Amino acid sequence: MDLTNQMLIATKSSKIDISLEKKTESISKRFSNLIRKGDIIYFYGEIGVGKTTFIKYLINNLQSKKRIKQTEIPSPTFNIVNEYKIGEITINHYDLFKIKDPKELFNIGIFEDNSEKVTLVEWPEIIFDKPEKIIKLYFTYEDDFKRRNLEIFSEHRKEIINEFK
């Protein structure tokens, strides 16, 4: 994945080692404390690199903070979107892996008004018209898949970037 253009235009955090699931959980919990209504977060990375696991911990942490029973957080690969109502926050978790034609995106509500919810999108590569204000999380493998890393990019939410430097 060529991140050259992204690095030139976006403020980014340093590379975070998330090889251990406990580290993924810890980073996700910290991240969940910073998100707010209107955030659109794109999750990039290969299959199995930790995107859905990160999202699971993010949603479960928000549920715990609101004293809501933690639920199973499956990948929405087959139904494309899962919605979670957590207190006053609605989270829409999209998985676009099976979408082959960008025109299909208009049928799933991903471009509706996002100001009153948090939008999490796995496999956003198919989206050509990306909003300006997004947070991008890049999950990568290293050392023959033995290590996993996370980098966070955002132009408009610098406080998130600063949290992980």
For each residue, the residues with C-beta under 8 A, 3 or more apart:
1: 44 138 140
2: 5
3: 6 7 138 151
4: 7 8
5: 2 8 9
6: 3 9 10 12 136 138 153
7: 3 4 10 12 153
8: 4 5
9: 5 6 155
10: 6 7 136 153 154 155
11: 153 154 155 158 161
12: 6 7 151 152 153 161
13: 16 151 152 153 160 161 163 164 165
14: 151 164 165
15: 149 150 151
16: 13 23 27 149 150 151 152 164
17: 23 147 148 149
18: 23 24 27 50 54 139 148 149 150
19: 23 146 147 148
20: 23 24
21: 24 25 53
22: 25 26
23: 16 17 18 19 20 26 27
24: 18 20 21 27 28 50 53 54 57 148 150
25: 21 22 28 29 57
26: 22 23 29 30
27: 16 18 23 24 30 31 54 150 164
28: 24 25 31 32 53 54 55 56 57 58 61
29: 25 26 32 33 57 58 61
30: 26 27 33 34 163 164
31: 27 28 34 35 54 58 152 160 163 164
32: 28 29 35 57 58 59 61 62
33: 29 30 61
34: 30 31 157 159 160 163
35: 31 32 39 41 58 118
36: 39 118
37: 88 89 115 116 117 118
38: 114 115 116 117 118 133
39: 35 36 118 119 135 157
40: 114 119 121 131 133 134 135
41: 35 118 119 120 121 134 135 136 137
42: 121 124 127 130 134 135 136 137
43: 51 54 55 120 121 122 123 124 137 139
44: 1 51 124 125 136 137 138 139
45: 49 50 51 138 139 140
46: 49 139 140 141
47:
48:
49: 45 46 139 140 141 148
50: 18 24 45 53 54 139 148 150
51: 43 44 45 54 55 122 137 139
52: 55 56 73 75 95 122
53: 21 24 28 50 56 57
54: 18 24 27 28 31 43 50 51 57 58 137 139 150
55: 28 43 51 52 58 59 73 93 120 122
56: 28 52 53 59 60 73
57: 24 25 28 29 32 53 54 60 61
58: 28 29 31 32 35 54 55 61 62 120
59: 32 55 56 62 63 71 73 84 86 91 93
60: 56 57 63 64 70 71 73
61: 28 29 32 33 57 58 64 65
62: 32 58 59 65 66 86 89 91
63: 59 60 66 68 69 70 71 84 86
64: 60 61 67 68 70
65: 61 62
66: 62 63 86 87
67: 64
68: 63 64 86 87
69: 63
70: 60 63 64
71: 59 60 63 84
72:
73: 52 55 56 59 60 82 84 93
74: 82
75: 52 95 122
76: 79 80 81 82 93 94 95
77: 80 95 97 98
78: 98
79: 76 82
80: 76 77 94 95 96 98 99 108
81: 76 92 93 94 95 108 109 110
82: 73 74 76 79 92 93
83: 90 91 92 93
84: 59 63 71 73 90 91 93
85: 89 90
86: 59 62 63 66 68 89 90 91
87: 66 68
88: 37
89: 37 62 85 86 117 118
90: 83 84 85 86 116 117 118
91: 59 62 83 84 86 117 118 119 120
92: 81 82 83 109 110 117 118 119 120
93: 55 59 73 76 81 82 83 84 120 122
94: 76 80 81 108 110 119 120 121 122
95: 52 75 76 77 80 81 98 122 123
96: 80 99 105 121 122 123 124 125 126 127
97: 77 122 123
98: 77 78 80 95
99: 80 96 102 104 105 123 126
100: 104 126
101: 104
102: 99 105 126 127 128
103: 106
104: 99 100 101 107 108
105: 96 99 102 108 110 111 126 127
106: 103 111
107: 104
108: 80 81 94 104 105
109: 81 92 112
110: 81 92 94 105 119 121 127
111: 105 106
112: 109
113: 116
114: 38 40 117 119 131
115: 37 38
116: 37 38 90 113
117: 37 38 89 90 91 92 114
118: 35 36 37 38 39 41 89 90 91 92
119: 39 40 41 91 92 94 110 114
120: 41 43 55 58 91 92 93 94
121: 40 41 42 43 94 96 110 124 127
122: 43 51 52 55 75 93 94 95 96 97
123: 43 95 96 97 99 126
124: 42 43 44 96 121 127 130
125: 44 96
126: 96 99 100 102 105 123
127: 42 96 102 105 110 121 124 130
128: 102
129:
130: 42 124 127 134
131: 40 114 134
132: 155 156
133: 38 40 155 156 157
134: 40 41 42 130 131 154
135: 39 40 41 42 152 153 154 157 160
136: 6 10 41 42 44 152 153 154
137: 41 42 43 44 51 54 150 151 152 153
138: 1 3 6 44 45 150 151 152 153
139: 18 43 44 45 46 49 50 51 54 148 149 150
140: 1 45 46 49 148 149 150 151
141: 46 49 144 145 147 148 149
142: 146 147 148 149
143: 146 147
144: 141
145: 141
146: 19 142 143
147: 17 19 141 142 143
148: 17 18 19 24 49 50 139 140 141 142
149: 15 16 17 18 139 140 141 142
150: 15 16 18 24 27 50 54 137 138 139 140
151: 3 12 13 14 15 16 137 138 140
152: 12 13 16 31 135 136 137 138 160 161 164
153: 6 7 10 11 12 13 135 136 137 138 161
154: 10 11 134 135 136 157 158 160 161
155: 9 10 11 132 133
156: 132 133
157: 34 39 133 135 154 160 161
158: 11 154 161 162
159: 34 162 163
160: 13 31 34 135 152 154 157 163 164
161: 11 12 13 152 153 154 157 158 164 165
162: 158 159 165
163: 13 30 31 34 159 160
164: 13 14 16 27 30 31 152 160 161
165: 13 14 161 162
